[in-house]
Amino acid sequence: MQRLEVDGRMVKAVAPAPEDLIVSKLARLDDKDKAFVEAYHNARPLDIALIEERIAATDLDPAVAALAVAYVRGLARS
C-alpha cells in the first residue's frame, strides 16, 4: 500500500501480489481466466508451491480448490 497525492488529495494505492491475482482467476477457471493464467505463466513462470499455499489459505469450496490445484500443476508440467 502506498499513499499518493492526486489532484491535491491523498489517495491510497493498493496493488495485489501477482500470486493473489492468479488465485482469484483460478477460483473461477472460466476460459478467459485460464487464458490469463496461461499467458502470465508463459511470460513469468508461476511459483506453483506458492500458488498452492495461497489456494489453501482461501475459503474456496474444497472441490473448486482441488480443480485449481490440478490446473496449475498441469501448467507446471507443460
HELIX and SHEET records of a PDB file:
HELIX    1   1 PRO A   18  ARG A   28  1                                  11    
HELIX    2   2 ASP A   31  ALA A   43  1                                  13    
HELIX    3   3 ILE A   48  ALA A   56  1                                   9    
HELIX    4   4 PRO A   62  ARG A   77  1                                  16    
SHEET    1   A 2 GLN A   2  VAL A   6  0                                        
SHEET    2   A 2 ARG A   9  ALA A  13 -1                                        
END                                                                             
